[in-house]
Amino acid sequence: MSTPILDKNTDFETRSLDAICVNTSELHHPVWHLIKYLVAGICFGIILTKAEVISWFRIQEMFRLESFHMYGVIGSAVLVGMGSVWLIKKFSLKTIYGEEIALPKKAFNKGQVYGGLLFGFGWVMTGACPGPMYALIGTGASVMLVSLVSAIAGTWFYGLIREKLPH
């Protein structure tokens, strides 16, 4: 018989063991507060489109090692992310609502390598990763709906077999 503490292990706690980021916000806002995320998403899509980051040809150039464009964009994003995390840690920054930002350490495991390879193969085959996929659909590339449905199906399938995978 298990102890009551072990029985209280929720799905959230289980998922947090695998997740890199876990949102633990307890704030509840009106639905219209979501407009800021819609505006940010639209701006993000416009920036991706104008920077040609969603271009299938640019992505293929990257994987064929023919152009530095995508490596420069990705490298810049990594540097901005590193700087942001450093600032958050150094100054113990909080969210705009005053909540503490927690960045727990995560252990490396071989599942991350397998997942990265699978993600990379999908990126090569479709010419899009999840963020630009939405921007491509927004620009009228309706064939990306196949990629979106496939990504959703893959996520669902992962959830189905997740307990059997090495984590």
C-alpha positions in Angstrom: 0.0 0.0 0.0 1.3 3.4 -0.9 1.5 6.4 1.3 -0.9 9.3 0.8 1.9 11.6 -0.2 2.7 9.4 -3.2 -1.0 9.2 -4.2 -1.1 13.0 -4.5 1.4 13.0 -7.4 -0.5 15.0 -10.0 -0.1 15.1 -13.7 1.4 18.6 -13.3 4.1 17.2 -11.0 4.8 14.3 -13.3 5.1 16.5 -16.4 7.3 19.0 -14.6 9.9 16.2 -14.2 10.3 16.2 -18.0 9.6 19.8 -18.9 12.2 22.5 -19.3 9.7 25.2 -18.4 6.8 24.8 -16.1 4.3 27.7 -15.7 3.2 27.8 -12.1 1.3 31.0 -12.2 -1.7 31.2 -9.9 -3.0 34.4 -11.4 -6.4 34.4 -13.2 -7.0 37.2 -15.7 -10.1 38.1 -17.7 -10.1 36.6 -21.2 -9.5 40.0 -22.8 -6.0 39.9 -21.2 -5.1 37.3 -23.9 -5.2 40.0 -26.6 -1.6 40.9 -25.7 -0.5 37.4 -26.6 -2.4 37.6 -29.9 -0.7 40.9 -30.7 2.7 39.5 -29.7 2.1 36.4 -31.9 1.1 38.5 -34.9 4.2 40.7 -34.5 6.4 37.6 -34.1 4.9 36.2 -37.3 5.5 39.4 -39.2 9.1 39.5 -38.0 9.7 35.9 -39.0 8.2 36.5 -42.4 10.2 39.8 -43.0 13.5 38.1 -41.8 12.8 35.3 -44.3 13.2 32.8 -41.4 10.1 30.9 -42.5 11.4 30.6 -46.1 11.7 26.9 -47.1 14.6 28.0 -49.4 16.4 29.6 -46.5 16.0 26.6 -44.3 17.2 24.3 -47.1 20.3 26.6 -47.6 21.0 26.2 -43.9 20.8 22.4 -43.9 23.0 22.3 -47.1 25.5 24.6 -45.4 25.1 27.1 -48.3 24.2 30.2 -46.3 24.9 31.7 -42.9 21.6 33.6 -42.7 19.7 31.1 -40.5 22.7 30.3 -38.4 23.0 34.0 -37.7 19.4 34.3 -36.7 19.5 31.2 -34.5 22.8 32.2 -33.0 21.5 35.7 -32.2 18.4 34.2 -30.5 20.6 31.9 -28.4 22.8 34.9 -27.3 19.7 36.9 -26.4 18.3 34.0 -24.5 21.5 33.5 -22.6 21.7 37.1 -21.7 18.1 37.2 -20.6 18.5 34.2 -18.3 21.7 35.7 -16.9 19.9 39.0 -16.2 16.9 37.1 -14.6 19.2 35.2 -12.3 21.6 38.0 -11.5 18.9 40.5 -10.5 16.2 38.0 -9.3 13.8 39.6 -11.8 10.0 39.0 -11.4 7.2 38.9 -14.0 5.3 42.0 -14.7 2.7 40.8 -12.2 5.4 40.5 -9.5 5.7 36.7 -9.5 9.1 35.1 -9.0 10.7 33.5 -12.0 12.0 30.0 -11.2 14.6 28.4 -13.4 15.2 24.9 -12.0 18.2 22.9 -13.1 17.4 19.9 -15.3 19.5 16.8 -15.7 20.6 15.7 -19.2 19.2 12.4 -20.6 19.5 10.5 -23.8 15.9 11.1 -24.7 16.8 14.8 -25.4 19.2 13.6 -28.1 16.6 11.3 -29.7 14.0 14.1 -29.5 16.3 16.6 -31.0 17.2 14.3 -33.9 13.5 13.6 -34.6 12.7 17.3 -34.5 15.6 18.0 -36.8 14.5 15.4 -39.3 11.0 16.8 -39.3 12.4 20.3 -39.8 14.4 19.1 -42.8 11.5 17.3 -44.4 8.9 20.0 -43.9 11.1 23.1 -44.1 9.4 24.5 -40.9 9.6 24.2 -37.2 6.6 24.9 -35.0 6.8 28.7 -34.7 7.3 29.5 -38.3 4.7 26.8 -39.2 1.9 29.1 -38.0 3.4 32.1 -39.8 3.5 30.0 -43.0 -0.1 29.1 -42.6 -0.9 32.8 -42.0 0.9 33.7 -45.3 -1.4 31.3 -47.2 0.9 28.2 -47.5 -2.0 25.9 -46.8 0.2 22.8 -47.4 1.6 23.6 -43.9 -1.7 22.5 -42.4 -0.5 18.9 -43.2 2.6 19.6 -41.1 0.6 21.2 -38.3 -1.8 18.2 -38.1 1.2 15.9 -38.2 2.9 17.8 -35.4 -0.3 17.6 -33.3 -0.6 13.9 -34.0 3.0 13.4 -33.1 2.5 15.3 -29.8 -0.6 13.2 -29.0 1.3 10.0 -29.8 4.2 11.0 -27.6 1.7 11.6 -24.8 0.3 8.1 -25.4 3.7 6.3 -25.2 5.6 8.7 -23.0 5.7 6.3 -20.0 7.5 3.7 -22.1 10.2 6.0 -23.4 13.6 6.7 -21.8 13.5 9.9 -19.8 
